[in-house]
């Protein structure tokens, strides 16, 4: 385990996955199992039936298993969903994930890159990104890095590059 994941502990242990908004308010959060790491980052997974919450809302139950990759030095995270989800890949544009005390945290910057099961790749929540630039006073550098990350992810997901080349399948097999 690299220094990036040392805060999460050893493979197989529970990790708290915590997304916040730019003002520090709690966004999506859940517990996952640490699976390991590779050249793409640190991987966690959740079996079907796992729960998560948005802020303080009631928990939801995910019908599909999924794995997540947290890159070491990039402004995004990615979820790879098993069936029956209609969304195959869901990438959040975020600040660089930070590991500490069994927890990985990052700020969700609203933009999302999504690949549907039918192969369509979409850039989502551009309106929310524009609104939150004003609401939360995103610094110019944050806006630039988020936009660059979204553009790179659109190409990487569409073209099956890097972590989007199918490598998630072996990680997903560990939670299904």
C-alpha positions, -999 to 999 in steps of 0.1 A, spaced: 0 0 0 14 34 -10 16 64 13 -16 76 -5 -36 47 9 -18 41 42 -44 63 59 -70 39 48 -53 9 64 -49 -26 49 -67 -42 20 -101 -55 30 -108 -29 58 -136 -5 58 -130 30 44 -152 60 48 -157 77 14 -167 114 20 -176 140 -6 -182 175 5 -192 206 -14 -168 236 -17 -182 252 15 -174 221 35 -210 208 37 -214 171 37 -224 156 3 -224 119 -7 -209 96 18 -207 58 24 -185 30 37 -166 9 13 -141 -19 14 -105 -12 5 -95 -35 -24 -60 -24 -33 -42 -1 -57 -26 -1 -91 -12 25 -115 -46 42 -117 -50 48 -80 -66 32 -49 -97 10 -54 -126 5 -31 -157 -16 -36 -193 -21 -24 -215 -51 -29 -251 -48 -41 -273 -38 -11 -247 -13 3 -261 20 15 -250 56 11 -264 90 20 -264 125 5 -258 149 33 -282 141 61 -309 126 39 -322 92 45 -299 64 33 -304 48 -1 -297 12 -10 -277 5 -42 -290 -24 -62 -258 -29 -81 -222 -37 -69 -197 -11 -77 -160 -2 -74 -144 32 -72 -110 44 -81 -93 74 -64 -64 87 -85 -33 99 -66 -29 133 -82 -60 140 -104 -91 161 -100 -116 133 -104 -129 101 -90 -147 73 -108 -174 47 -100 -177 16 -121 -212 0 -117 -222 -36 -121 -256 -46 -134 -285 -36 -131 -274 0 -132 -280 18 -165 -249 39 -158 -217 20 -165 -192 47 -154 -198 78 -133 -170 102 -128 -171 131 -104 -149 161 -110 -134 167 -76 -104 181 -58 -75 156 -55 -87 128 -31 -70 130 4 -64 99 26 -63 102 64 -74 80 93 -94 54 73 -111 80 53 -108 94 18 -122 129 13 -126 152 -17 -147 182 -27 -173 175 -54 -171 203 -80 -204 194 -97 -193 184 -132 -198 147 -140 -187 125 -169 -210 96 -174 -209 65 -197 -242 48 -201 -245 11 -208 -254 18 -244 -220 36 -248 -231 72 -248 -207 95 -229 -222 126 -214 -210 157 -196 -235 164 -168 -243 192 -144 -227 221 -164 -255 243 -151 -248 234 -115 -210 240 -120 -218 275 -133 -242 282 -105 -218 270 -78 -188 290 -92 -208 320 -81 -224 305 -50 -192 291 -35 -168 316 -51 -146 290 -68 -112 304 -74 -102 307 -111 -76 279 -107 -103 255 -94 -125 263 -124 -97 258 -148 -86 225 -133 -122 212 -131 -128 221 -168 -95 205 -179 -103 173 -159 -138 171 -174 -123 175 -210 -97 148 -203 -123 125 -188 -146 129 -217 -119 117 -241 -105 90 -217 -140 75 -210 -150 77 -247 -118 61 -260 -113 35 -232 -80 50 -220 -63 46 -186 -86 33 -158 -114 32 -184 -99 3 -205 -118 -24 -186 -93 -28 -157 -122 -23 -133 -136 -57 -141 -110 -76 -119 -117 -52 -90 -155 -55 -95 -152 -93 -94 -140 -89 -58 -173 -74 -46 -198 -94 -67 
